[in-house]
Amino acid sequence: MRVVAGELGGRKLVSPDGTSTRPTTDRVREAVFNALGSAGVLEGALVADLYAGTGAVGIEAISRGAAHCTFVERDRQALQALEENVDTLDLGDRSRVMRSDAMQAAVTLDVDIVFADPPYDFDGWDQLLANIRADFVVAESGRSLGERDGWTVTRSKRYGRAWVSFLVRSAN
């Protein structure tokens, strides 16, 4: 696994052994970040990477112009890999690693964009979206999310087993 593009493009990332994490593939990250770049929402943004795993998504965001990323992960092996990646890439001043449950941490994060990539069998999307304070969410899931109360889906695309949706908070 590697950083796809940007200032850290090509740098290798470590990942934990086993199946406790499901890293977002290079292909999916490339497509997501190309779309975010075209939309002009990433440059200088404060982002959160919920269910961060190795941190590949948040690291890609920093590499492509985000000002800061808060990584949220609770799995011990994933946290070790995440911390190693942050240290190896010297991102300590542009990131924070939280050992926490993503659902609980979401209500505390003051960011512009949230990346949420829970396990594919996750069924708490409505609660998670209610907890998120940001107005823009990039959600990766095992099925199409469809419209959610208070949110508008502006983009939804399937990549193999993964569905990636861009959700923007609806004006009420």
Accessible surface in RSA format (square Angstrom, percent):
REM  Atomic radii and reference values for relative SASA: ProtOr
REM  Chains: A
REM  Algorithm: Lee & Richards
REM  Probe-radius: 1.40
REM  Slices: 20
REM RES _ NUM      All-atoms   Total-Side   Main-Chain    Non-polar    All polar
REM                ABS   REL    ABS   REL    ABS   REL    ABS   REL    ABS   REL
RES MET A   1    74.82  38.7  18.13  12.0  56.69 135.0  25.01  21.3  49.80  66.0
RES ARG A   2    98.77  41.5  98.77  50.3   0.00   0.0  32.96  45.1  65.81  39.9
RES VAL A   3     0.32   0.2   0.30   0.3   0.02   0.1   0.32   0.3   0.00   0.0
RES VAL A   4    21.60  14.2   7.33   6.6  14.27  34.4   7.33   6.4  14.27  38.7
RES ALA A   5    36.22  33.3  32.13  49.6   4.09   9.3  36.22  51.0   0.00   0.0
RES GLY A   6    46.67  57.5   0.00   N/A  46.67  57.5  22.63  62.1  24.04  53.8
RES GLU A   7   116.29  66.8  71.03  53.7  45.26 107.8  43.29  83.7  73.00  59.6
RES LEU A   8    13.84   7.7  12.95   9.3   0.89   2.2  13.84   9.7   0.00   0.0
RES GLY A   9    35.36  43.6   0.00   N/A  35.36  43.6   9.13  25.1  26.23  58.7
RES GLY A  10    46.53  57.4   0.00   N/A  46.53  57.4  26.48  72.7  20.05  44.9
RES ARG A  11   103.01  43.3  99.35  50.6   3.66   8.7  38.35  52.4  64.67  39.2
RES LYS A  12   173.32  84.6 157.73  96.8  15.59  37.1 105.28  94.8  68.04  72.5
RES LEU A  13    11.52   6.4   0.05   0.0  11.47  28.8   0.28   0.2  11.25  30.3
RES VAL A  14    60.11  39.6  55.60  50.3   4.51  10.9  60.08  52.2   0.03   0.1
RES SER A  15    56.67  47.9  33.17  44.3  23.50  54.1   1.93   4.1  54.74  76.7
RES PRO A  16    22.72  16.6   3.20   2.9  19.52  71.0  12.74  10.5   9.97  62.0
RES ASP A  17   126.09  88.3 114.37 113.8  11.72  27.7  37.07  87.2  89.02  88.8
RES GLY A  18    65.53  80.8   0.00   N/A  65.53  80.8  35.88  98.5  29.65  66.4
RES THR A  19   137.57  97.8 110.26 111.8  27.31  65.1  78.93 106.0  58.64  88.6
RES SER A  20    67.97  57.4  25.83  34.5  42.13  97.1  37.53  79.9  30.43  42.6
RES THR A  21    25.91  18.4   9.89  10.0  16.03  38.2  12.67  17.0  13.25  20.0
RES ARG A  22    77.45  32.5  63.19  32.2  14.26  33.9  57.44  78.5  20.02  12.1
RES PRO A  23    57.43  41.9  37.23  33.9  20.20  73.4  47.59  39.3   9.84  61.2
RES THR A  24     7.70   5.5   3.80   3.9   3.89   9.3   4.46   6.0   3.24   4.9
RES THR A  25    79.43  56.5  71.20  72.2   8.23  19.6  76.52 102.8   2.91   4.4
RES ASP A  26    43.36  30.4  39.32  39.1   4.04   9.6  20.38  48.0  22.99  22.9
RES ARG A  27   151.74  63.7 145.00  73.9   6.75  16.1  69.33  94.7  82.41  49.9
RES VAL A  28     5.62   3.7   5.62   5.1   0.00   0.0   5.62   4.9   0.00   0.0
RES ARG A  29     1.32   0.6   1.18   0.6   0.14   0.3   1.19   1.6   0.13   0.1
RES GLU A  30    80.50  46.2  80.50  60.9   0.00   0.0   8.11  15.7  72.38  59.1
RES ALA A  31    26.63  24.5  17.91  27.6   8.72  19.8  24.83  35.0   1.80   4.8
RES VAL A  32     8.04   5.3   8.04   7.3   0.00   0.0   8.04   7.0   0.00   0.0
RES PHE A  33     2.33   1.2   0.62   0.4   1.71   4.5   0.62   0.4   1.71   4.9
RES ASN A  34    76.89  53.0  69.94  67.6   6.96  16.8  28.00  67.4  48.89  47.3
RES ALA A  35    21.98  20.2  11.00  17.0  10.98  25.0  17.76  25.0   4.21  11.2
RES LEU A  36     0.00   0.0   0.00   0.0   0.00   0.0   0.00   0.0   0.00   0.0
RES GLY A  37    47.25  58.3   0.00   N/A  47.25  58.3  29.65  81.4  17.60  39.4
RES SER A  38   106.54  90.0  63.37  84.6  43.17  99.4  42.46  90.4  64.08  89.8
RES ALA A  39    65.10  59.9  29.70  45.8  35.40  80.5  42.05  59.2  23.06  61.1
RES GLY A  40    60.43  74.5   0.00   N/A  60.43  74.5  30.89  84.8  29.54  66.2
RES VAL A  41    53.94  35.5  39.06  35.4  14.88  35.8  45.21  39.3   8.72  23.7
RES LEU A  42     5.34   3.0   4.94   3.5   0.40   1.0   4.94   3.5   0.40   1.1
RES GLU A  43   143.15  82.2 117.57  88.9  25.58  60.9  59.59 115.3  83.56  68.2
RES GLY A  44    46.25  57.0   0.00   N/A  46.25  57.0  27.64  75.9  18.61  41.7
RES ALA A  45     6.37   5.9   2.54   3.9   3.82   8.7   6.37   9.0   0.00   0.0
RES LEU A  46    77.61  43.2  77.61  55.5   0.00   0.0  77.61  54.5   0.00   0.0
RES VAL A  47     0.38   0.3   0.00   0.0   0.38   0.9   0.00   0.0   0.38   1.0
RES ALA A  48     0.00   0.0   0.00   0.0   0.00   0.0   0.00   0.0   0.00   0.0
RES ASP A  49     3.26   2.3   3.26   3.2   0.00   0.0   0.00   0.0   3.26   3.3
RES LEU A  50     0.27   0.1   0.27   0.2   0.00   0.0   0.27   0.2   0.00   0.0
RES TYR A  51    51.61  24.1  37.93  21.6  13.68  35.6  37.42  28.1  14.19  17.5
RES ALA A  52    10.28   9.4   0.00   0.0  10.28  23.4   0.46   0.6   9.81  26.0
RES GLY A  53     8.52  10.5   0.00   N/A   8.52  10.5   8.52  23.4   0.00   0.0
RES THR A  54     3.74   2.7   2.15   2.2   1.59   3.8   0.30   0.4   3.45   5.2
RES GLY A  55     0.00   0.0   0.00   N/A   0.00   0.0   0.00   0.0   0.00   0.0
RES ALA A  56     4.14   3.8   2.97   4.6   1.17   2.7   2.97   4.2   1.17   3.1
RES VAL A  57    19.72  13.0  19.03  17.2   0.69   1.7  19.03  16.5   0.69   1.9
RES GLY A  58     0.00   0.0   0.00   N/A   0.00   0.0   0.00   0.0   0.00   0.0
RES ILE A  59     0.00   0.0   0.00   0.0   0.00   0.0   0.00   0.0   0.00   0.0
RES GLU A  60     0.10   0.1   0.06   0.0   0.05   0.1   0.09   0.2   0.01   0.0
RES ALA A  61     0.00   0.0   0.00   0.0   0.00   0.0   0.00   0.0   0.00   0.0
RES ILE A  62     0.63   0.4   0.00   0.0   0.63   1.5   0.00   0.0   0.63   1.7
RES SER A  63     5.43   4.6   0.00   0.0   5.43  12.5   0.00   0.0   5.43   7.6
RES ARG A  64    49.01  20.6  27.42  14.0  21.60  51.4  19.96  27.3  29.05  17.6
RES GLY A  65    21.28  26.2   0.00   N/A  21.28  26.2  15.97  43.8   5.32  11.9
RES ALA A  66     3.50   3.2   0.00   0.0   3.50   8.0   0.00   0.0   3.50   9.3
RES ALA A  67    47.56  43.7  31.27  48.3  16.29  37.1  39.90  56.2   7.66  20.3
RES HIS A  68    53.77  29.4  53.77  37.4   0.00   0.0  32.91  33.9  20.86  24.3
RES CYS A  69     0.00   0.0   0.00   0.0   0.00   0.0   0.00   0.0   0.00   0.0
RES THR A  70     7.00   5.0   7.00   7.1   0.00   0.0   0.00   0.0   7.00  10.6
RES PHE A  71     0.00   0.0   0.00   0.0   0.00   0.0   0.00   0.0   0.00   0.0
RES VAL A  72     0.20   0.1   0.12   0.1   0.08   0.2   0.12   0.1   0.08   0.2
RES GLU A  73    19.69  11.3  17.37  13.1   2.31   5.5   2.32   4.5  17.36  14.2
RES ARG A  74   157.02  65.9 148.22  75.6   8.79  20.9  41.74  57.1 115.27  69.9
RES ASP A  75    46.65  32.7  39.73  39.5   6.92  16.4  18.21  42.9  28.44  28.4
RES ARG A  76   158.85  66.7 154.67  78.8   4.18  10.0  47.50  64.9 111.35  67.5
RES GLN A  77    95.08  53.2  92.40  67.5   2.69   6.4  25.96  55.3  69.12  52.4
RES ALA A  78     0.00   0.0   0.00   0.0   0.00   0.0   0.00   0.0   0.00   0.0
RES LEU A  79    10.42   5.8  10.42   7.5   0.00   0.0  10.42   7.3   0.00   0.0
RES GLN A  80   113.29  63.4 106.20  77.6   7.09  16.9  38.72  82.4  74.57  56.6
RES ALA A  81     7.30   6.7   3.81   5.9   3.49   7.9   6.66   9.4   0.63   1.7
RES LEU A  82     0.00   0.0   0.00   0.0   0.00   0.0   0.00   0.0   0.00   0.0
RES GLU A  83    82.15  47.2  81.06  61.3   1.09   2.6  24.14  46.7  58.01  47.4
RES GLU A  84    90.53  52.0  84.29  63.8   6.24  14.9  28.49  55.1  62.03  50.6
RES ASN A  85     3.14   2.2   2.79   2.7   0.35   0.8   0.35   0.8   2.79   2.7
RES VAL A  86     9.97   6.6   9.97   9.0   0.00   0.0   9.97   8.7   0.00   0.0
RES ASP A  87   109.80  76.9  89.14  88.7  20.66  48.8  30.55  71.9  79.25  79.0
RES THR A  88    83.73  59.6  59.26  60.1  24.47  58.3  54.41  73.1  29.32  44.3
RES LEU A  89     8.15   4.5   0.74   0.5   7.41  18.6   1.48   1.0   6.67  17.9
RES ASP A  90   118.15  82.8 109.66 109.1   8.50  20.1  29.52  69.5  88.64  88.4
RES LEU A  91     0.00   0.0   0.00   0.0   0.00   0.0   0.00   0.0   0.00   0.0
RES GLY A  92    51.06  63.0   0.00   N/A  51.06  63.0  32.59  89.4  18.47  41.4
RES ASP A  93   125.47  87.9  86.77  86.4  38.69  91.5  50.63 119.2  74.83  74.6
RES ARG A  94    65.09  27.3  64.61  32.9   0.49   1.2  30.02  41.0  35.07  21.3
RES SER A  95    13.17  11.1   1.16   1.5  12.01  27.7   0.00   0.0  13.17  18.5
RES ARG A  96   119.75  50.3 113.95  58.1   5.80  13.8  55.50  75.9  64.25  38.9
RES VAL A  97    44.33  29.2  16.07  14.6  28.26  68.1  16.07  14.0  28.26  76.6
RES MET A  98    40.83  21.1  35.63  23.6   5.20  12.4  40.83  34.7   0.00   0.0
RES ARG A  99   151.55  63.6 119.47  60.9  32.08  76.4  49.38  67.5 102.18  61.9
RES SER A 100    27.32  23.1  17.57  23.5   9.75  22.5  15.98  34.0  11.34  15.9
RES ASP A 101    40.27  28.2  36.20  36.0   4.07   9.6  14.43  34.0  25.84  25.8
RES ALA A 102     5.25   4.8   1.87   2.9   3.38   7.7   1.87   2.6   3.38   9.0
RES MET A 103    41.91  21.7  41.89  27.7   0.02   0.0  41.89  35.6   0.02   0.0
RES GLN A 104   128.10  71.6 117.93  86.2  10.17  24.2  42.31  90.1  85.79  65.1
RES ALA A 105     3.26   3.0   0.00   0.0   3.26   7.4   3.26   4.6   0.00   0.0
RES ALA A 106     2.42   2.2   0.13   0.2   2.29   5.2   1.05   1.5   1.38   3.6
RES VAL A 107    70.33  46.3  62.54  56.6   7.79  18.8  62.54  54.3   7.79  21.1
RES THR A 108    84.40  60.0  60.79  61.6  23.61  56.3  62.80  84.4  21.60  32.7
RES LEU A 109     5.89   3.3   4.08   2.9   1.80   4.5   5.08   3.6   0.80   2.2
RES ASP A 110   105.20  73.7  88.62  88.2  16.58  39.2  28.70  67.5  76.50  76.3
RES VAL A 111    22.26  14.7   7.99   7.2  14.27  34.4  10.41   9.0  11.85  32.2
RES ASP A 112    73.07  51.2  63.40  63.1   9.67  22.9  21.59  50.8  51.48  51.3
RES ILE A 113     2.79   1.6   2.79   2.1   0.00   0.0   2.79   2.0   0.00   0.0
RES VAL A 114     3.95   2.6   3.95   3.6   0.00   0.0   3.95   3.4   0.00   0.0
RES PHE A 115     5.68   2.8   5.56   3.4   0.11   0.3   5.68   3.4   0.00   0.0
RES ALA A 116     1.47   1.3   0.00   0.0   1.47   3.3   0.04   0.1   1.42   3.8
RES ASP A 117    23.29  16.3  16.30  16.2   6.99  16.5   8.14  19.2  15.15  15.1
RES PRO A 118     0.63   0.5   0.60   0.5   0.03   0.1   0.63   0.5   0.00   0.0
RES PRO A 119    78.67  57.3  70.32  64.1   8.35  30.3  76.74  63.4   1.93  12.0
RES TYR A 120    37.53  17.5  26.54  15.1  11.00  28.6  19.73  14.8  17.80  21.9
RES ASP A 121   125.57  88.0  98.99  98.5  26.58  62.9  50.46 118.7  75.11  74.9
RES PHE A 122    32.63  16.3  25.45  15.8   7.18  18.7  32.36  19.6   0.27   0.8
RES ASP A 123   128.92  90.3 101.47 101.0  27.46  64.9  27.01  63.6 101.91 101.6
RES GLY A 124    16.77  20.7   0.00   N/A  16.77  20.7  16.65  45.7   0.11   0.3
RES TRP A 125     3.05   1.2   2.40   1.2   0.64   1.5   1.17   0.6   1.87   3.0
RES ASP A 126    90.26  63.2  80.97  80.6   9.29  22.0  38.72  91.1  51.55  51.4
RES GLN A 127    99.53  55.7  94.58  69.1   4.95  11.8  36.20  77.1  63.33  48.0
RES LEU A 128     0.00   0.0   0.00   0.0   0.00   0.0   0.00   0.0   0.00   0.0
RES LEU A 129     2.85   1.6   2.70   1.9   0.15   0.4   2.70   1.9   0.15   0.4
RES ALA A 130    78.72  72.4  40.35  62.3  38.37  87.3  51.32  72.3  27.39  72.6
RES ASN A 131    22.98  15.8  19.28  18.6   3.70   8.9   1.80   4.3  21.18  20.5
RES ILE A 132     4.18   2.4   0.32   0.2   3.86   9.3   0.65   0.5   3.53   9.6
RES ARG A 133   125.03  52.5 100.11  51.0  24.92  59.3  39.28  53.7  85.75  52.0
RES ALA A 134     2.93   2.7   0.00   0.0   2.93   6.7   2.62   3.7   0.31   0.8
RES ASP A 135    85.66  60.0  82.83  82.4   2.83   6.7  26.61  62.6  59.05  58.9
RES PHE A 136    28.70  14.4  28.70  17.8   0.00   0.0  28.70  17.4   0.00   0.0
RES VAL A 137     0.00   0.0   0.00   0.0   0.00   0.0   0.00   0.0   0.00   0.0
RES VAL A 138     8.61   5.7   7.15   6.5   1.45   3.5   7.15   6.2   1.45   3.9
RES ALA A 139     0.18   0.2   0.00   0.0   0.18   0.4   0.00   0.0   0.18   0.5
RES GLU A 140    13.19   7.6  12.93   9.8   0.26   0.6   5.45  10.5   7.75   6.3
RES SER A 141     2.57   2.2   1.92   2.6   0.64   1.5   2.31   4.9   0.26   0.4
RES GLY A 142    30.20  37.2   0.00   N/A  30.20  37.2   6.65  18.3  23.54  52.7
RES ARG A 143   106.52  44.7 105.43  53.7   1.09   2.6  59.54  81.4  46.98  28.5
RES SER A 144    56.15  47.5  38.82  51.8  17.34  39.9  23.11  49.2  33.05  46.3
RES LEU A 145     9.07   5.0   0.07   0.0   9.00  22.6   0.24   0.2   8.83  23.8
RES GLY A 146    36.29  44.8   0.00   N/A  36.29  44.8  34.58  94.9   1.71   3.8
RES GLU A 147   118.81  68.2  92.61  70.1  26.20  62.4  65.40 126.5  53.41  43.6
RES ARG A 148    47.47  19.9  39.33  20.0   8.14  19.4  11.29  15.4  36.18  21.9
RES ASP A 149   147.52 103.3 119.04 118.5  28.47  67.3  44.97 105.8 102.55 102.3
RES GLY A 150    24.97  30.8   0.00   N/A  24.97  30.8  17.09  46.9   7.89  17.7
RES TRP A 151     9.74   3.9   4.65   2.2   5.10  12.0   0.16   0.1   9.59  15.6
RES THR A 152    60.15  42.8  60.15  61.0   0.00   0.0  42.76  57.4  17.39  26.3
RES VAL A 153    30.52  20.1  13.79  12.5  16.73  40.3  13.79  12.0  16.73  45.4
RES THR A 154    83.76  59.6  45.64  46.3  38.13  90.9  48.75  65.5  35.01  52.9
RES ARG A 155    71.01  29.8  62.61  31.9   8.41  20.0  34.41  47.0  36.60  22.2
RES SER A 156    49.97  42.2  19.26  25.7  30.71  70.7  18.90  40.2  31.07  43.5
RES LYS A 157   102.15  49.8  99.24  60.9   2.90   6.9  48.08  43.3  54.06  57.6
RES ARG A 158   143.21  60.1 125.84  64.1  17.37  41.4  29.03  39.7 114.18  69.2
RES TYR A 159    14.35   6.7   6.94   3.9   7.41  19.3   6.71   5.0   7.64   9.4
RES GLY A 160    53.38  65.8   0.00   N/A  53.38  65.8  44.18 121.2   9.20  20.6
RES ARG A 161   169.90  71.3 159.26  81.2  10.64  25.3  74.48 101.8  95.42  57.8
RES ALA A 162     6.24   5.7   5.79   8.9   0.45   1.0   5.79   8.1   0.45   1.2
RES TRP A 163    64.81  26.0  64.73  31.3   0.08   0.2  54.54  29.1  10.27  16.7
RES VAL A 164     1.51   1.0   1.43   1.3   0.08   0.2   1.43   1.2   0.08   0.2
RES SER A 165     0.68   0.6   0.68   0.9   0.00   0.0   0.01   0.0   0.67   0.9
RES PHE A 166    10.17   5.1  10.17   6.3   0.00   0.0  10.17   6.2   0.00   0.0
RES LEU A 167     0.00   0.0   0.00   0.0   0.00   0.0   0.00   0.0   0.00   0.0
RES VAL A 168    50.75  33.4  50.68  45.9   0.06   0.1  50.68  44.0   0.06   0.2
RES ARG A 169    84.58  35.5  69.77  35.6  14.81  35.3  38.15  52.1  46.43  28.1
RES SER A 170    34.80  29.4  24.00  32.0  10.80  24.9  23.86  50.8  10.94  15.3
RES ALA A 171   109.31 100.5  69.55 107.3  39.76  90.5  79.57 112.1  29.74  78.8
RES ASN A 172   175.86 121.3  94.60  91.4  81.26 195.7  68.50 164.9 107.36 103.8
END  Absolute sums over single chains surface
CHAIN  1 A     8148.7       6085.4       2063.3       3955.3       4193.5
END  Absolute sums over all chains
TOTAL          8148.7       6085.4       2063.3       3955.3       4193.5
